[in-house]
Amino acid sequence: MDKLRILVLNQDFPPMGGGASPVSYELAKGYVKLGHKVDVVTMHFKGLPYFEKKDGINIHRVKCMRSKKEITHPWELLSYIRSAKKFLRNYLKSNNYNICHCHFIIPTGIIALWLKKKYNLPYIITAHGSDVPGYNPDRFKLMHKFTSRMLRNICDNAKAIISPSKFLANLIKENINYYKIKVIPNGINPKEFIPKNKNKIILSTGKLIQRKGFQYLIQAVSDKDLGWEIHICGYGPYRRELENLSKDSKTKVVFHGFLNNKSNEYKFLLESASIYSLVSLKENASISLLEAMSAGCAVITSDVSGCPETVHNAGISIEPENIGVLRKTIKNLIGHPILINKYGKMARKKVSEDFNWEKIIKEYEGVLR
């Protein structure tokens, strides 16, 4: 079978960005393992090389405005679009591709559409959430007032649109247009997180913002000392409020701040936690949930958006914001260690069978062709 020359576009690529960053990296690495040539064009950030080769991937970082590793602002994305176009105009004089894989409908879809019109390069899109109107109105609500025609034009011209969840696919259909969308979930390497001896720890991770539901977890355990510890990993503007809330908790609450999910500290904490909680108001296809499931945690999550698609019956899905139900669920689990073990084994099995990167990358390869 002919090998492909693949151009990958994503403003976020490790060590920058959130959940879409490691997803695009794992896919690119998987394409290389299958024998394809992969070039990534992403944003530069201070201290990083403008070019490096990692795991066989050619990573080109273009000069642009970016003030933080973890997040970008609309004006910074505009600088990336301009710089990426300038770089590709020169690079395509001596390099060519069979297909472009862009992550996010915007901003990368703007570049991909330009490449199709100017160089006749077909492209596929993986949507990730914030690029879809209605997903995260707190962040891009103003911007999306002006993007409807652009979003439709980008999607109209794509060879394929991929969503990591049915939830996000439906949001695209409702807010952009009724496209035929292929759902391919995010994946994980089951060998990356392996269950260890479990401690009396309930872990919750992610960006510390209101919609993630950390406040409900703290309130659910505040009424009495459960003899367990709550551990929270993450950064974000909601941390001070969460810390103030935890002062009244009779159950111990520990804040770790940001921990790289590749670090030994994070791995040990997740692999030794018995219960993982992510009762978020809105979630697409959470990598954090997959990591917790792989680590053999009994998972408690929301029964809305993309969360139930990930856990199915291998975890417990509850109504978000319902502190009483969350409290009851936690107390039921910690009172029945056999139940914790059962859910942990089911979660581990689910990840290995349905979310293995090798399987998912081959599915993507079929779309690229």
Steps between C-alpha positions, in 0.01 A plus 500: 500500500635843404639711781355845551659841546287660771493864609366544854375841615438581864576818694545276805766231489700364795621650724230762434123496525227294663328172413526531120878537521588143612228362271659658191843380617391138548331495160805650328728251675266218397506610135882487506494147646279395208771627264355839402695827485362761741569872524335706776463878476423651839559814709840593637544577868801645679768246580387248239692429177350620175558153359551161657451136410332292767375142465549537125275809483637816336378781728508853356419781746419831335573834661185664637348657811441258787514606863413170673575135436162372610261733318476738202299817441321585170757765399779247557322251277485763225878541521536121465282496185712772339832338595393149398391623156828685453701192601299264276528726195877449513501140625262373232742615227712191576260278698158357424232303680219256427272619778471757778369405844391811687402497866221749579267650239648840584771622492667214312205446266559850362851395399379163365233666285761742362728204419220322316412803289859599424675159479208257455594322824207305653449514874322327786394672821494373857280723713592526868233716668592866534488535120127414500241766593308411814768275646687743721321836482704647784813503284407566135141625525583840351724359228238250384256784428713571193612151392182324378565549126869418540429182696253380239737577212783306666278201576339504153841458337642233731553145377379377840396639837589297807368542852630319809142471635139478383431794731735731307385359164142596587615846607664550159178394327291734715725806482687479167322267258367146476814322375582132484745481790715202589539439872845371599575522874820625653733224607757396755791260529380250766862442608546866595289483817487168684316438831720493810419429865198719564484759779204679659519782247233664284672684216366773273703672227464772237490873450366668814190667357139488617359268234741220599306445824782489758283705735233228509758238594629713788147573623405131476773397746495803730233383747711233674849351505479203267844370596603558138682786326388711205785590262453768232751557218480796265542870445242768432318813618265309733774366730477766773123454530542122518767533767271727705217248460724216619585678827165388643536143380528233769656268242857597409537677162846525337579736208798400286489777241595409144658157455618386159313180418832346390667569835573227754311694767181509292534134396547385860206707624262376231610137512464487881165687518198280562231738368510763228236775478427727204148632539526762229212705357638459147767269365580378149724191509706525817857368493500530880216249523686257275815535713301432819329198343833364381639543854218280633313770692131473578373795294221741596404738222214701349207347313511783243702600189784260406564342843252208484631417152844445651414301814179321389429240773865486610448795735228688686325787320302748709320830455749789517452767771309249716711504815268263685527227236878544478529473881288185502700346211834565671382362835360189330830433324728554799271276705538217246866443400393204285288740292798735453710206380224383265460839333878540476535170313208581270648841418842352423342239270291763321804716424706206371224381266344824370747786544835349403697746285613230257142421406399866478799605286418232242145633486638850436731363232196367314347851501823662375498273195 
